[in-house]
């Protein structure tokens, strides 16, 4: 069986597997508070379930629609009332496209003496399929950038600068990116792809500025899932969709020490993490190529800054 052309490993997962299981002792999240944007439905809800399975102490799901959040919290409380009775589920209505909403969220958490250990940036502004980019209104175009770059950046700043953060405490940031950032051509999704690419680039460079012991950052493509938004454009039988447990459990793995060697990089949830780690050539490139698995110009492996000035 040939390797999937989108994979760096022989195994290409469409569902969860033992190495990223949230019940794995080394991935246990006990004592941690997790905040998930867009956590009321779809991939965000799956991530909330996975962190609950990993025994997180508190899971905060943030979203714009109060009814969706309330329904999600009700489902989670019911599902985990026996297996994880001490896990607390908190909902907060908010909009990451609104700076004042973001500030109010973090002010509330501080007022409640809540310190967030893991931030999952899942919420995004997805532009409609179809329009020619040059026929779009500037305001519609910039909304994608305001949310997917600006909002996520402010969430990151507030997260890192929490007043309640213990001195020297490591933080974990998980960025839900997309395969669209390196798919060419991709007509009709330019604002979404470029804004997601912009933040994935930004957070990768922020990772260069902060050691993994201080702030572990991992970006990943969660896959193709038959979510509420996907249902607007596709029939369920149109594609072979990935299972929601894959990104859900991968997020838990990415927030653990087991994933520290991918600090600042962009990967796909589909790639087998054990095979990656066992691949000596892959690990060599990860160690030696500073731009490996980061957003860059395809076809140019790495640009040496010093070489710009050499004769």
Long-range contacts (C-beta under 8 A, 24 or more apart in sequence): 4-270, 6-179, 6-268, 6-270, 7-268, 7-270, 7-271, 8-268, 8-271, 8-276, 8-279, 8-282, 9-271, 9-272, 9-275, 9-276, 9-279, 10-272, 10-275, 11-272, 11-275, 12-270, 12-271, 12-272, 13-246, 13-269, 13-270, 13-271, 13-272, 14-223, 14-240, 14-242, 14-243, 14-246, 14-270, 15-242, 15-243, 15-245, 15-246, 16-243, 16-245, 16-246, 16-248, 16-249, 17-272, 19-253, 19-272, 19-273, 19-274, 20-249, 20-250, 20-252, 20-253, 20-273, 21-249, 22-50, 22-51, 22-53, 22-54, 22-248, 22-249, 22-252, 23-53, 23-54, 26-256, 26-257, 26-258, 27-54, 27-252, 27-253, 27-256, 27-258, 28-54, 28-55, 29-54, 29-55, 29-56, 29-57, 29-118, 29-252, 29-255, 30-55, 30-56, 30-57, 31-57, 31-117, 32-56, 32-57, 32-58, 32-117, 32-118, 33-57, 33-58, 33-59, 33-60, 33-114, 33-115, 33-116, 33-117, 33-118, 34-58, 34-59, 34-60, 34-116, 34-117, 34-118, 34-120, 34-255, 35-60, 35-62, 35-109, 35-116, 35-118, 35-119, 35-120, 35-159, 36-60, 36-61, 36-62, 36-120, 36-122, 37-62, 37-63, 37-96, 37-120, 37-121, 37-122, 37-123, 37-155, 38-62, 38-63, 38-122, 38-123, 38-124, 39-63, 39-69, 39-72, 39-120, 39-122, 40-65, 40-68, 40-69, 40-71, 40-72, 40-91, 41-68, 41-72, 41-227, 41-228, 42-225, 42-227, 42-228, 42-229, 42-244, 43-122, 43-176, 43-222, 43-225, 43-227, 43-244, 43-247, 43-248, 44-120, 44-122, 44-123, 45-72, 45-75, 45-244, 46-244, 46-245, 46-247, 46-248, 47-120, 47-122, 47-247, 47-248, 47-251, 47-252, 48-72, 48-76, 48-89, 48-248, 49-76, 49-79, 49-248, 50-245, 50-248, 50-249, 50-251, 50-252, 51-118, 51-251, 51-252, 52-76, 52-79, 52-80, 52-84, 52-87, 52-89, 53-84, 53-252, 54-252, 55-84, 55-87, 56-87, 56-118, 57-86, 57-87, 57-88, 58-87, 58-88, 58-89, 58-90, 58-114, 59-87, 59-88, 59-89, 59-90, 60-90, 60-91, 60-92, 60-109, 60-114, 60-116, 61-89, 61-90, 61-91, 61-92, 62-91, 62-92, 62-93, 62-94, 62-96, 62-105, 62-123, 63-91, 63-93, 63-94, 63-123, 64-93, 64-94, 64-95, 65-93, 66-91, 66-93, 69-93, 96-123, 96-147, 96-151, 96-152, 96-154, 96-155, 97-125, 97-143, 97-146, 97-147, 97-150, 97-151, 98-151, 99-150, 99-151, 99-154, 102-151, 102-154, 102-155, 102-158, 103-158, 105-158, 106-158, 106-159, 106-162, 109-162, 110-162, 110-163, 110-164, 113-164, 114-164, 115-162, 115-164, 115-165, 115-166, 116-159, 116-162, 117-169, 117-171, 117-172, 118-171, 118-172, 118-173, 118-174, 118-255, 119-155, 119-156, 119-159, 119-171, 119-172, 119-173, 119-174, 120-174, 120-176, 120-251, 120-255, 121-152, 121-155, 121-156, 121-173, 121-174, 121-175, 121-176, 122-176, 123-147, 123-151, 124-148, 124-176, 124-192, 124-196, 125-192, 125-195, 126-192, 126-229, 127-189, 127-190, 127-191, 127-192, 129-188, 129-189, 129-233, 130-188, 131-188, 133-190, 133-191, 136-191, 140-191, 141-191, 144-191, 144-192, 144-194, 144-195, 145-191, 145-195, 145-198, 147-195, 148-192, 148-195, 148-196, 148-198, 148-199, 149-195, 149-198, 149-199, 149-202, 152-199, 152-203, 153-199, 153-202, 156-203, 156-206, 160-215, 170-212, 170-213, 170-214, 170-215, 170-216, 171-214, 171-215, 171-216, 172-215, 172-216, 172-254, 172-255, 173-203, 173-215, 173-216, 173-217, 173-218, 174-218, 174-219, 174-220, 174-251, 174-254, 174-255, 175-199, 175-200, 175-203, 175-217, 175-218, 175-219, 175-220, 176-219, 176-220, 176-222, 176-247, 176-251, 177-219, 177-220, 177-221, 177-266, 178-221, 178-222, 179-221, 179-268, 181-266, 181-295, 182-295, 182-298, 184-298, 197-295, 200-266, 200-295, 201-294, 201-295, 204-264, 204-265, 204-266, 204-294, 204-295, 207-263, 207-264, 208-264, 208-290, 212-260, 212-263, 216-255, 216-259, 216-260, 216-263, 217-263, 217-264, 218-254, 218-259, 218-262, 218-263, 218-264, 218-265, 218-267, 219-265, 219-266, 219-267, 220-247, 220-250, 220-251, 220-254, 220-266, 220-267, 220-268, 220-269, 221-266, 221-267, 221-268, 221-269, 221-270, 222-246, 222-247, 222-250, 222-269, 223-247, 223-268, 223-269, 223-270, 242-269, 242-270, 246-270, 261-286, 262-286, 262-293, 264-294, 265-292, 265-293, 265-294, 266-293, 266-294, 266-295, 267-293
